[in-house]
Amino acid sequence: MIYIENVLICISAPLLIAMLCGDKSNRPVFAFFIAGMGMCLLSAYINTFLASYYCADMVQATVEIAPVVEETMKLLPVLFYLLVFEPKQRWARSAIFYVAAGFATFENACYLVENGTSHLLFLLMRGFGAGAMHIVCGAIVGYGLLYVWRRPWLKVAGTFGLLCIAITFHAIYNLLLSVGDAVQTVGLIIPVLTVLSSIGITKLLKFKQRK
């Protein structure tokens, strides 16, 4: 029997040691990364409970339950950071990506433990695809929050709307992966292309502003 809690402990332990021994300015990086992994673990518990409670099959659990639970859980550390510490935008943006990266890392680690490492090409595609998907969803919610939270009248509705967009993107990704074959490959590629396109557009806009 595989206990994913043990996987979390093995990954988090060296990160915690590095956080305590390293420079104080770098500690938030480790904290948010570990928080992302913790949210992934909690999401697994909640997904399992809800799937059992509603007697959902694998596809229903993957497409209908998991995106809602996981995107909501990823949002919680960012909301806590914004509410309690009221950080500068630069730190808030970094926190968003570290939480998403931690979530994706732990998810990939659990996938490796459960399914093995025999298919290297697929694992590479899944590693980049899942990582990019979580980064994209985190960026949608996080960057949007930085905008809507400057407008008090838009906080609640804006946060809910951003969360719905992230959930939809996540659900489409999971749906494509559940089909398999060529459709699965397309699903893995879409988040990577989204990230690369976003980076390209950002660099292009910065280049034009310098002129």
VONUDREN-586823 format. One record per residue: x, y, z of N, C-alpha, C, CB in turn; residue in three letters; residue number from 1. Coordinates in nm, 2 decimals. Glycine has a CB too. Example, Ala and Ser with C-alpha at 12.3 -4.5 7.8 and 13.67 -1.06 7.14 Angstrom:
1.32/-0.57/0.78/1.23/-0.45/0.78/1.32/-0.33/0.78/1.13/-0.45/0.90/Ala/1;
1.28/-0.22/0.71/1.37/-0.11/0.71/1.29/0.00/0.79/1.41/-0.06/0.57/Ser/2;
END
This chain:
0.08/-0.12/0.00/0.00/0.00/0.00/0.09/0.13/0.00/-0.10/0.00/0.12/Met/1;
0.05/0.23/-0.08/0.13/0.35/-0.09/0.06/0.46/-0.01/0.14/0.39/-0.24/Ile/2;
0.14/0.52/0.08/0.10/0.63/0.16/0.16/0.76/0.11/0.14/0.61/0.31/Tyr/3;
0.07/0.84/0.05/0.12/0.96/-0.02/0.17/1.06/0.09/0.01/1.03/-0.10/Ile/4;
0.13/1.04/0.21/0.18/1.13/0.32/0.33/1.11/0.34/0.11/1.10/0.45/Glu/5;
0.38/0.99/0.32/0.52/0.96/0.33/0.60/1.03/0.22/0.55/0.81/0.33/Asn/6;
0.54/1.03/0.10/0.60/1.10/-0.01/0.62/1.25/0.02/0.52/1.08/-0.14/Val/7;
0.51/1.31/0.08/0.52/1.45/0.11/0.63/1.47/0.22/0.38/1.50/0.17/Leu/8;
0.64/1.39/0.31/0.74/1.40/0.42/0.88/1.40/0.36/0.73/1.30/0.53/Ile/9;
0.90/1.30/0.27/1.04/1.28/0.21/1.08/1.40/0.12/1.04/1.15/0.12/Cys/10;
0.98/1.46/0.05/1.01/1.58/-0.03/1.02/1.71/0.05/0.90/1.60/-0.14/Ile/11;
0.94/1.72/0.15/0.93/1.84/0.23/1.05/1.85/0.33/0.81/1.85/0.31/Ser/12;
1.10/1.74/0.38/1.21/1.74/0.48/1.33/1.82/0.44/1.24/1.60/0.52/Ala/13;
1.39/1.79/0.32/1.51/1.87/0.28/1.48/2.01/0.25/1.57/1.80/0.16/Pro/14;
1.35/2.04/0.20/1.32/2.18/0.18/1.31/2.26/0.30/1.18/2.18/0.10/Leu/15;
1.25/2.19/0.41/1.24/2.26/0.54/1.38/2.29/0.60/1.16/2.18/0.64/Leu/16;
1.47/2.20/0.58/1.61/2.22/0.63/1.67/2.33/0.56/1.69/2.09/0.62/Ile/17;
1.66/2.33/0.42/1.71/2.44/0.34/1.65/2.57/0.38/1.69/2.41/0.19/Ala/18;
1.52/2.57/0.41/1.45/2.70/0.44/1.51/2.75/0.57/1.31/2.67/0.46/Met/19;
1.54/2.67/0.67/1.59/2.71/0.80/1.73/2.75/0.79/1.57/2.60/0.90/Leu/20;
1.81/2.69/0.71/1.95/2.72/0.70/1.99/2.83/0.60/2.03/2.59/0.66/Cys/21;
1.90/2.85/0.50/1.92/2.95/0.40/1.90/3.09/0.44/1.84/2.92/0.28/Gly/22;
1.91/3.18/0.35/1.89/3.32/0.37/1.74/3.35/0.40/1.93/3.41/0.25/Asp/23;
1.71/3.44/0.49/1.57/3.47/0.53/1.49/3.52/0.41/1.57/3.57/0.64/Lys/24;
1.55/3.59/0.32/1.48/3.64/0.20/1.42/3.54/0.11/1.57/3.74/0.12/Ser/25;
1.49/3.42/0.12/1.44/3.31/0.03/1.34/3.21/0.10/1.56/3.22/-0.01/Asn/26;
1.32/3.24/0.23/1.23/3.14/0.30/1.08/3.14/0.25/1.22/3.18/0.44/Arg/27;
1.03/3.26/0.20/0.89/3.25/0.14/0.88/3.16/0.03/0.85/3.39/0.10/Pro/28;
0.99/3.14/-0.05/0.99/3.06/-0.17/0.96/2.91/-0.12/1.12/3.06/-0.25/Val/29;
1.04/2.87/-0.02/1.02/2.73/0.03/0.89/2.71/0.09/1.14/2.70/0.13/Phe/30;
0.84/2.82/0.17/0.72/2.81/0.24/0.60/2.79/0.14/0.69/2.93/0.32/Ala/31;
0.60/2.87/0.03/0.49/2.86/-0.06/0.49/2.73/-0.14/0.49/2.98/-0.16/Phe/32;
0.62/2.68/-0.17/0.63/2.56/-0.25/0.58/2.44/-0.16/0.78/2.53/-0.28/Phe/33;
0.61/2.44/-0.04/0.57/2.33/0.05/0.41/2.35/0.08/0.64/2.34/0.19/Ile/34;
0.37/2.47/0.08/0.22/2.49/0.10/0.15/2.43/-0.02/0.19/2.64/0.11/Ala/35;
0.20/2.45/-0.14/0.14/2.40/-0.26/0.13/2.24/-0.26/0.22/2.44/-0.39/Gly/36;
0.24/2.18/-0.21/0.24/2.03/-0.19/0.14/1.99/-0.09/0.38/1.98/-0.16/Met/37;
0.13/2.07/0.02/0.03/2.04/0.12/-0.11/2.05/0.07/0.05/2.13/0.24/Gly/38;
-0.14/2.15/-0.01/-0.27/2.16/-0.07/-0.30/2.05/-0.16/-0.28/2.29/-0.14/Met/39;
-0.20/2.00/-0.23/-0.22/1.88/-0.32/-0.26/1.76/-0.24/-0.09/1.85/-0.40/Cys/40;
-0.20/1.74/-0.13/-0.23/1.62/-0.04/-0.37/1.64/0.01/-0.13/1.62/0.08/Leu/41;
-0.41/1.75/0.06/-0.54/1.78/0.11/-0.65/1.76/0.00/-0.56/1.91/0.17/Leu/42;
-0.61/1.80/-0.12/-0.70/1.79/-0.23/-0.73/1.64/-0.26/-0.65/1.85/-0.36/Ser/43;
-0.62/1.56/-0.25/-0.64/1.41/-0.27/-0.74/1.35/-0.17/-0.50/1.34/-0.26/Ala/44;
-0.73/1.39/-0.05/-0.82/1.34/0.06/-0.97/1.39/0.02/-0.78/1.40/0.20/Tyr/45;
-0.98/1.51/-0.01/-1.12/1.56/-0.04/-1.17/1.50/-0.17/-1.11/1.72/-0.05/Ile/46;
-1.09/1.49/-0.27/-1.14/1.43/-0.40/-1.19/1.28/-0.37/-1.03/1.42/-0.50/Asn/47;
-1.11/1.21/-0.29/-1.14/1.07/-0.26/-1.28/1.06/-0.18/-1.03/1.00/-0.18/Thr/48;
-1.29/1.15/-0.09/-1.41/1.15/-0.01/-1.54/1.19/-0.09/-1.40/1.25/0.11/Phe/49;
-1.52/1.29/-0.17/-1.64/1.33/-0.26/-1.67/1.23/-0.36/-1.61/1.47/-0.32/Leu/50;
-1.57/1.17/-0.42/-1.60/1.07/-0.52/-1.67/0.95/-0.46/-1.46/1.02/-0.59/Ala/51;
-1.63/0.91/-0.34/-1.70/0.80/-0.27/-1.84/0.84/-0.23/-1.62/0.76/-0.14/Ser/52;
-1.85/0.97/-0.18/-1.98/1.01/-0.13/-2.09/1.02/-0.24/-1.97/1.15/-0.06/Tyr/53;
-2.05/1.07/-0.36/-2.14/1.08/-0.47/-2.13/0.96/-0.57/-2.10/1.20/-0.55/Tyr/54;
-2.06/0.85/-0.53/-2.05/0.73/-0.61/-2.00/0.76/-0.75/-2.18/0.66/-0.61/Cys/55;
-1.91/0.85/-0.77/-1.86/0.89/-0.90/-1.76/0.79/-0.96/-1.80/1.03/-0.89/Ala/56;
-1.77/0.77/-1.09/-1.67/0.69/-1.15/-1.54/0.77/-1.18/-1.73/0.63/-1.29/Asp/57;
-1.44/0.71/-1.24/-1.32/0.77/-1.26/-1.32/0.90/-1.34/-1.22/0.68/-1.32/Met/58;
-1.40/0.90/-1.45/-1.41/1.01/-1.54/-1.49/1.13/-1.47/-1.49/0.98/-1.67/Val/59;
-1.59/1.10/-1.40/-1.67/1.20/-1.32/-1.58/1.26/-1.21/-1.79/1.14/-1.26/Gln/60;
-1.51/1.18/-1.14/-1.42/1.23/-1.04/-1.31/1.32/-1.10/-1.36/1.12/-0.96/Ala/61;
-1.26/1.28/-1.21/-1.15/1.35/-1.27/-1.19/1.49/-1.33/-1.08/1.27/-1.38/Thr/62;
-1.31/1.48/-1.40/-1.35/1.60/-1.47/-1.44/1.69/-1.39/-1.42/1.56/-1.60/Val/63;
-1.53/1.64/-1.30/-1.63/1.72/-1.24/-1.59/1.76/-1.09/-1.76/1.64/-1.23/Glu/64;
-1.51/1.67/-1.03/-1.48/1.69/-0.88/-1.34/1.75/-0.87/-1.49/1.56/-0.80/Ile/65;
-1.24/1.69/-0.92/-1.10/1.73/-0.90/-1.07/1.87/-0.94/-1.01/1.64/-0.98/Ala/66;
-1.12/1.92/-1.06/-1.08/2.06/-1.09/-1.14/2.16/-0.99/-1.14/2.10/-1.23/Pro/67;
-1.26/2.14/-0.94/-1.32/2.23/-0.84/-1.24/2.23/-0.71/-1.47/2.20/-0.81/Val/68;
-1.21/2.11/-0.66/-1.14/2.10/-0.54/-1.00/2.15/-0.55/-1.14/1.95/-0.49/Val/69;
-0.93/2.11/-0.65/-0.79/2.15/-0.66/-0.76/2.30/-0.68/-0.72/2.07/-0.77/Glu/70;
-0.84/2.36/-0.76/-0.83/2.50/-0.79/-0.87/2.58/-0.66/-0.91/2.55/-0.91/Glu/71;
-0.97/2.54/-0.59/-1.01/2.60/-0.47/-0.90/2.59/-0.36/-1.14/2.55/-0.41/Thr/72;
-0.84/2.47/-0.35/-0.73/2.45/-0.25/-0.61/2.53/-0.29/-0.70/2.31/-0.24/Met/73;
-0.57/2.54/-0.41/-0.46/2.62/-0.46/-0.48/2.77/-0.43/-0.43/2.60/-0.60/Lys/74;
-0.60/2.81/-0.43/-0.63/2.95/-0.40/-0.61/2.99/-0.25/-0.78/2.99/-0.44/Leu/75;
-0.64/2.90/-0.16/-0.64/2.93/-0.02/-0.51/2.99/0.03/-0.67/2.81/0.06/Leu/76;
-0.39/2.93/0.00/-0.26/3.00/0.05/-0.24/3.14/0.00/-0.14/2.91/0.01/Pro/77;
-0.28/3.16/-0.13/-0.27/3.29/-0.19/-0.36/3.39/-0.12/-0.29/3.29/-0.34/Val/78;
-0.49/3.35/-0.09/-0.58/3.44/-0.03/-0.53/3.47/0.12/-0.72/3.37/-0.02/Leu/79;
-0.48/3.37/0.18/-0.43/3.39/0.32/-0.31/3.49/0.32/-0.38/3.26/0.38/Phe/80;
-0.22/3.48/0.22/-0.11/3.57/0.21/-0.16/3.71/0.18/-0.02/3.52/0.09/Tyr/81;
-0.26/3.73/0.09/-0.31/3.86/0.06/-0.38/3.92/0.18/-0.40/3.85/-0.06/Leu/82;
-0.46/3.84/0.25/-0.54/3.90/0.36/-0.45/3.93/0.48/-0.65/3.80/0.40/Leu/83;
-0.36/3.85/0.51/-0.28/3.87/0.64/-0.16/3.96/0.62/-0.24/3.73/0.69/Val/84;
-0.09/3.94/0.51/0.04/4.01/0.50/0.03/4.13/0.41/0.14/3.92/0.45/Phe/85;
-0.07/4.14/0.32/-0.09/4.25/0.23/0.04/4.28/0.16/-0.14/4.38/0.30/Glu/86;
0.10/4.18/0.08/0.23/4.20/0.02/0.23/4.29/-0.10/0.28/4.06/-0.02/Pro/87;
0.35/4.32/-0.14/0.36/4.40/-0.27/0.33/4.30/-0.38/0.51/4.45/-0.28/Lys/88;
0.30/4.36/-0.50/0.26/4.28/-0.61/0.36/4.18/-0.66/0.22/4.37/-0.73/Gln/89;
0.49/4.23/-0.65/0.60/4.14/-0.69/0.60/4.01/-0.61/0.73/4.21/-0.68/Arg/90;
0.59/4.02/-0.48/0.59/3.90/-0.39/0.46/3.82/-0.41/0.61/3.94/-0.25/Trp/91;
0.35/3.89/-0.43/0.23/3.81/-0.45/0.23/3.73/-0.58/0.11/3.91/-0.46/Ala/92;
0.29/3.79/-0.69/0.30/3.71/-0.81/0.39/3.59/-0.79/0.36/3.81/-0.92/Arg/93;
0.50/3.61/-0.72/0.59/3.50/-0.70/0.52/3.39/-0.62/0.72/3.54/-0.62/Ser/94;
0.44/3.43/-0.52/0.37/3.33/-0.43/0.28/3.24/-0.51/0.30/3.40/-0.32/Ala/95;
0.21/3.30/-0.61/0.12/3.23/-0.69/0.19/3.12/-0.77/0.05/3.32/-0.79/Ile/96;
0.30/3.15/-0.83/0.37/3.05/-0.91/0.44/2.94/-0.82/0.48/3.11/-0.99/Phe/97;
0.48/2.97/-0.70/0.55/2.87/-0.62/0.44/2.78/-0.56/0.62/2.94/-0.50/Tyr/98;
0.33/2.83/-0.53/0.22/2.74/-0.48/0.18/2.64/-0.59/0.10/2.82/-0.43/Val/99;
0.16/2.69/-0.71/0.12/2.61/-0.83/0.23/2.51/-0.86/0.09/2.70/-0.95/Ala/100;
0.36/2.55/-0.85/0.47/2.46/-0.88/0.48/2.35/-0.78/0.60/2.54/-0.89/Ala/101;
0.46/2.38/-0.65/0.46/2.28/-0.55/0.35/2.18/-0.56/0.45/2.35/-0.41/Gly/102;
0.23/2.23/-0.60/0.11/2.14/-0.62/0.14/2.05/-0.73/-0.01/2.23/-0.65/Phe/103;
0.19/2.10/-0.85/0.22/2.01/-0.96/0.33/1.91/-0.93/0.26/2.10/-1.08/Ala/104;
0.44/1.96/-0.86/0.55/1.87/-0.83/0.50/1.75/-0.74/0.66/1.94/-0.75/Thr/105;
0.42/1.77/-0.64/0.37/1.66/-0.56/0.28/1.57/-0.64/0.31/1.72/-0.43/Phe/106;
0.20/1.63/-0.72/0.11/1.55/-0.80/0.18/1.46/-0.89/0.01/1.64/-0.89/Glu/107;
0.29/1.51/-0.96/0.37/1.43/-1.05/0.45/1.32/-0.97/0.47/1.51/-1.12/Asn/108;
0.49/1.35/-0.85/0.56/1.26/-0.77/0.47/1.14/-0.73/0.62/1.32/-0.64/Ala/109;
0.35/1.17/-0.69/0.25/1.07/-0.66/0.22/0.98/-0.78/0.12/1.13/-0.60/Cys/110;
0.21/1.04/-0.90/0.18/0.97/-1.02/0.30/0.87/-1.05/0.17/1.07/-1.14/Tyr/111;
0.42/0.91/-1.03/0.53/0.83/-1.05/0.53/0.71/-0.95/0.67/0.90/-1.03/Leu/112;
0.50/0.73/-0.83/0.50/0.63/-0.73/0.39/0.53/-0.76/0.47/0.69/-0.59/Val/113;
0.27/0.57/-0.81/0.16/0.48/-0.84/0.17/0.41/-0.97/0.03/0.56/-0.83/Glu/114;
0.24/0.47/-1.07/0.24/0.42/-1.20/0.37/0.37/-1.26/0.18/0.52/-1.30/Asn/115;
0.48/0.40/-1.18/0.61/0.36/-1.23/0.67/0.46/-1.32/0.60/0.22/-1.29/Gly/116;
0.79/0.42/-1.37/0.87/0.51/-1.46/0.91/0.45/-1.59/0.99/0.56/-1.38/Thr/117;
0.83/0.35/-1.64/0.87/0.28/-1.76/0.85/0.36/-1.88/0.79/0.15/-1.76/Ser/118;
0.76/0.45/-1.89/0.73/0.52/-2.01/0.79/0.67/-2.00/0.58/0.53/-2.04/His/119;
0.92/0.68/-2.04/0.99/0.80/-2.02/0.93/0.92/-2.10/1.13/0.79/-2.05/Leu/120;
0.89/0.89/-2.23/0.84/1.00/-2.31/0.71/1.05/-2.26/0.82/0.95/-2.45/Leu/121;
0.62/0.96/-2.22/0.49/1.01/-2.16/0.51/1.08/-2.03/0.40/0.89/-2.14/Phe/122;
0.61/1.04/-1.95/0.63/1.10/-1.82/0.68/1.24/-1.84/0.73/1.02/-1.74/Leu/123;
0.77/1.26/-1.94/0.82/1.39/-1.98/0.70/1.48/-2.02/0.92/1.39/-2.09/Leu/124;
0.62/1.43/-2.11/0.50/1.51/-2.15/0.41/1.54/-2.04/0.43/1.43/-2.27/Met/125;
0.38/1.44/-1.95/0.29/1.46/-1.84/0.35/1.56/-1.74/0.25/1.33/-1.78/Arg/126;
0.48/1.55/-1.72/0.54/1.64/-1.62/0.53/1.78/-1.66/0.69/1.60/-1.61/Gly/127;
0.57/1.81/-1.79/0.56/1.95/-1.84/0.41/1.99/-1.86/0.63/1.96/-1.97/Phe/128;
0.32/1.89/-1.90/0.18/1.93/-1.92/0.11/1.96/-1.79/0.11/1.82/-1.99/Gly/129;
0.13/1.88/-1.69/0.06/1.90/-1.56/0.12/2.03/-1.50/0.08/1.78/-1.47/Ala/130;
0.25/2.04/-1.50/0.31/2.16/-1.45/0.26/2.29/-1.51/0.46/2.15/-1.46/Gly/131;
0.26/2.29/-1.64/0.21/2.40/-1.72/0.06/2.43/-1.69/0.23/2.39/-1.87/Ala/132;
-0.02/2.33/-1.68/-0.16/2.35/-1.65/-0.18/2.41/-1.51/-0.23/2.21/-1.65/Met/133;
-0.11/2.36/-1.41/-0.13/2.42/-1.28/-0.07/2.56/-1.27/-0.06/2.34/-1.17/His/134;
0.04/2.59/-1.35/0.09/2.73/-1.35/-0.01/2.82/-1.42/0.23/2.73/-1.43/Ile/135;
-0.07/2.78/-1.53/-0.16/2.86/-1.60/-0.28/2.89/-1.52/-0.21/2.79/-1.73/Val/136;
-0.34/2.79/-1.45/-0.46/2.81/-1.36/-0.42/2.90/-1.25/-0.51/2.67/-1.31/Cys/137;
-0.30/2.88/-1.19/-0.26/2.96/-1.08/-0.24/3.11/-1.12/-0.13/2.91/-1.02/Gly/138;
-0.19/3.13/-1.25/-0.17/3.26/-1.30/-0.30/3.33/-1.33/-0.08/3.26/-1.42/Ala/139;
-0.40/3.25/-1.38/-0.53/3.31/-1.41/-0.59/3.37/-1.28/-0.63/3.20/-1.47/Ile/140;
-0.59/3.29/-1.17/-0.65/3.33/-1.05/-0.57/3.44/-0.98/-0.67/3.21/-0.95/Val/141;
-0.44/3.41/-0.97/-0.35/3.50/-0.90/-0.33/3.64/-0.96/-0.21/3.44/-0.89/Gly/142;
-0.30/3.64/-1.09/-0.29/3.77/-1.15/-0.42/3.85/-1.15/-0.24/3.76/-1.29/Tyr/143;
-0.53/3.77/-1.17/-0.66/3.84/-1.16/-0.69/3.89/-1.02/-0.77/3.74/-1.20/Gly/144;
-0.65/3.82/-0.92/-0.67/3.87/-0.78/-0.60/4.00/-0.76/-0.63/3.76/-0.68/Leu/145;
-0.48/4.01/-0.81/-0.41/4.14/-0.79/-0.48/4.26/-0.85/-0.27/4.13/-0.85/Leu/146;
-0.56/4.23/-0.96/-0.64/4.34/-1.02/-0.77/4.36/-0.94/-0.67/4.30/-1.16/Tyr/147;
-0.84/4.26/-0.91/-0.98/4.28/-0.85/-0.97/4.32/-0.71/-1.06/4.15/-0.86/Val/148;
-0.86/4.29/-0.64/-0.85/4.33/-0.50/-0.82/4.47/-0.48/-0.75/4.24/-0.43/Trp/149;
-0.78/4.54/-0.58/-0.76/4.69/-0.58/-0.90/4.76/-0.59/-0.67/4.74/-0.68/Arg/150;
-1.00/4.68/-0.62/-1.14/4.74/-0.63/-1.23/4.66/-0.54/-1.18/4.72/-0.78/Arg/151;
-1.26/4.72/-0.42/-1.33/4.65/-0.32/-1.47/4.59/-0.37/-1.36/4.74/-0.20/Pro/152;
-1.53/4.67/-0.45/-1.67/4.62/-0.50/-1.66/4.50/-0.59/-1.73/4.74/-0.57/Trp/153;
-1.54/4.47/-0.64/-1.52/4.36/-0.73/-1.46/4.23/-0.66/-1.43/4.40/-0.85/Leu/154;
-1.42/4.24/-0.54/-1.35/4.13/-0.47/-1.41/4.00/-0.48/-1.32/4.17/-0.33/Lys/155;
-1.54/3.99/-0.43/-1.61/3.86/-0.42/-1.64/3.81/-0.56/-1.73/3.88/-0.33/Val/156;
-1.71/3.89/-0.64/-1.75/3.84/-0.77/-1.63/3.81/-0.86/-1.84/3.95/-0.83/Ala/157;
-1.53/3.90/-0.85/-1.41/3.88/-0.93/-1.34/3.76/-0.90/-1.32/4.00/-0.92/Gly/158;
-1.32/3.73/-0.77/-1.25/3.61/-0.72/-1.33/3.48/-0.77/-1.24/3.61/-0.57/Thr/159;
-1.46/3.48/-0.75/-1.54/3.37/-0.80/-1.53/3.35/-0.95/-1.69/3.39/-0.75/Phe/160;
-1.54/3.46/-1.02/-1.52/3.45/-1.17/-1.39/3.39/-1.21/-1.55/3.58/-1.23/Gly/161;
-1.28/3.44/-1.15/-1.15/3.39/-1.18/-1.14/3.24/-1.15/-1.04/3.47/-1.11/Leu/162;
-1.19/3.20/-1.04/-1.18/3.06/-1.00/-1.26/2.97/-1.10/-1.24/3.04/-0.85/Leu/163;
-1.37/3.02/-1.14/-1.45/2.95/-1.24/-1.37/2.93/-1.37/-1.58/3.02/-1.27/Cys/164;
-1.30/3.03/-1.42/-1.22/3.02/-1.54/-1.11/2.92/-1.52/-1.16/3.16/-1.57/Ile/165;
-1.04/2.92/-1.41/-0.94/2.82/-1.38/-0.99/2.68/-1.37/-0.86/2.86/-1.25/Ala/166;
-1.11/2.66/-1.31/-1.17/2.53/-1.30/-1.21/2.48/-1.44/-1.30/2.54/-1.21/Ile/167;
-1.26/2.57/-1.52/-1.30/2.53/-1.66/-1.17/2.48/-1.74/-1.37/2.64/-1.73/Thr/168;
-1.06/2.56/-1.73/-0.94/2.52/-1.80/-0.89/2.38/-1.75/-0.83/2.63/-1.78/Phe/169;
-0.89/2.37/-1.62/-0.85/2.24/-1.56/-0.93/2.13/-1.60/-0.84/2.26/-1.40/His/170;
-1.06/2.15/-1.60/-1.16/2.04/-1.64/-1.14/2.00/-1.78/-1.30/2.09/-1.61/Ala/171;
-1.12/2.09/-1.87/-1.09/2.06/-2.01/-0.96/1.98/-2.03/-1.08/2.19/-2.10/Ile/172;
-0.86/2.02/-1.95/-0.73/1.94/-1.95/-0.76/1.80/-1.91/-0.63/2.01/-1.86/Tyr/173;
-0.82/1.78/-1.79/-0.85/1.65/-1.74/-0.94/1.56/-1.84/-0.92/1.66/-1.60/Asn/174;
-1.03/1.63/-1.90/-1.12/1.56/-1.99/-1.04/1.51/-2.11/-1.24/1.65/-2.04/Leu/175;
-0.96/1.59/-2.17/-0.88/1.55/-2.28/-0.78/1.43/-2.24/-0.79/1.66/-2.34/Leu/176;
-0.73/1.44/-2.12/-0.64/1.33/-2.08/-0.71/1.20/-2.06/-0.57/1.37/-1.95/Leu/177;
-0.84/1.21/-2.01/-0.92/1.09/-1.99/-0.96/1.02/-2.12/-1.04/1.12/-1.91/Ser/178;
-0.96/1.09/-2.23/-0.99/1.02/-2.36/-0.88/0.93/-2.40/-1.02/1.13/-2.46/Val/179;
-0.76/0.97/-2.39/-0.65/0.89/-2.43/-0.60/0.91/-2.57/-0.68/0.74/-2.41/Gly/180;
-0.50/0.83/-2.61/-0.45/0.84/-2.75/-0.41/0.98/-2.79/-0.55/0.78/-2.85/Asp/181;
-0.44/1.01/-2.92/-0.40/1.14/-2.97/-0.46/1.26/-2.90/-0.43/1.15/-3.12/Ala/182;
-0.58/1.24/-2.85/-0.65/1.35/-2.78/-0.58/1.38/-2.65/-0.80/1.31/-2.75/Val/183;
-0.53/1.28/-2.58/-0.45/1.29/-2.46/-0.32/1.37/-2.49/-0.41/1.16/-2.40/Gln/184;
-0.26/1.35/-2.60/-0.14/1.42/-2.64/-0.17/1.57/-2.66/-0.07/1.36/-2.76/Thr/185;
-0.28/1.60/-2.72/-0.33/1.74/-2.74/-0.35/1.80/-2.61/-0.46/1.74/-2.83/Val/186;
-0.42/1.73/-2.52/-0.44/1.79/-2.39/-0.32/1.82/-2.31/-0.52/1.69/-2.30/Gly/187;
-0.21/1.74/-2.33/-0.08/1.77/-2.26/-0.01/1.88/-2.32/0.01/1.64/-2.26/Leu/188;
-0.03/1.90/-2.45/0.04/2.01/-2.52/-0.02/2.15/-2.50/0.05/1.98/-2.67/Ile/189;
-0.15/2.15/-2.49/-0.22/2.28/-2.48/-0.17/2.37/-2.37/-0.37/2.26/-2.46/Ile/190;
-0.15/2.32/-2.24/-0.10/2.41/-2.14/0.04/2.46/-2.16/-0.10/2.34/-2.00/Pro/191;
0.12/2.37/-2.22/0.26/2.41/-2.25/0.26/2.53/-2.36/0.34/2.29/-2.31/Val/192;
0.18/2.51/-2.46/0.17/2.61/-2.56/0.11/2.74/-2.50/0.08/2.57/-2.68/Leu/193;
0.02/2.73/-2.41/-0.04/2.85/-2.34/0.07/2.92/-2.27/-0.15/2.81/-2.25/Thr/194;
0.16/2.85/-2.19/0.26/2.91/-2.12/0.36/2.98/-2.21/0.34/2.81/-2.03/Val/195;
0.40/2.91/-2.32/0.50/2.97/-2.41/0.44/3.09/-2.48/0.54/2.86/-2.51/Leu/196;
0.32/3.09/-2.51/0.25/3.20/-2.58/0.25/3.32/-2.48/0.11/3.17/-2.63/Ser/197;
0.22/3.29/-2.36/0.21/3.40/-2.26/0.35/3.47/-2.24/0.16/3.35/-2.13/Ser/198;
0.45/3.38/-2.23/0.59/3.44/-2.22/0.62/3.52/-2.34/0.69/3.32/-2.20/Ile/199;
0.59/3.47/-2.46/0.63/3.54/-2.58/0.56/3.68/-2.59/0.59/3.46/-2.70/Gly/200;
0.43/3.68/-2.55/0.35/3.80/-2.56/0.40/3.90/-2.46/0.20/3.78/-2.53/Ile/201;
0.44/3.85/-2.34/0.49/3.94/-2.23/0.62/4.01/-2.27/0.51/3.86/-2.10/Thr/202;
0.71/3.92/-2.33/0.84/3.98/-2.37/0.82/4.08/-2.49/0.93/3.86/-2.42/Lys/203;
0.73/4.05/-2.58/0.70/4.14/-2.69/0.65/4.27/-2.64/0.60/4.07/-2.79/Leu/204;
0.56/4.27/-2.54/0.50/4.39/-2.49/0.61/4.48/-2.42/0.39/4.37/-2.39/Leu/205;
0.70/4.41/-2.34/0.81/4.48/-2.28/0.91/4.54/-2.38/0.88/4.39/-2.18/Lys/206;
0.93/4.47/-2.49/1.02/4.52/-2.59/0.96/4.64/-2.66/1.05/4.41/-2.70/Phe/207;
0.83/4.64/-2.68/0.77/4.76/-2.74/0.77/4.88/-2.65/0.63/4.72/-2.79/Lys/208;
0.75/4.85/-2.52/0.75/4.96/-2.42/0.89/5.03/-2.41/0.71/4.91/-2.29/Gln/209;
1.00/4.95/-2.44/1.13/5.01/-2.43/1.16/5.10/-2.55/1.23/4.90/-2.43/Arg/210;
1.09/5.08/-2.66/1.12/5.16/-2.78/1.06/5.30/-2.76/1.06/5.10/-2.90/Lys/211;
END
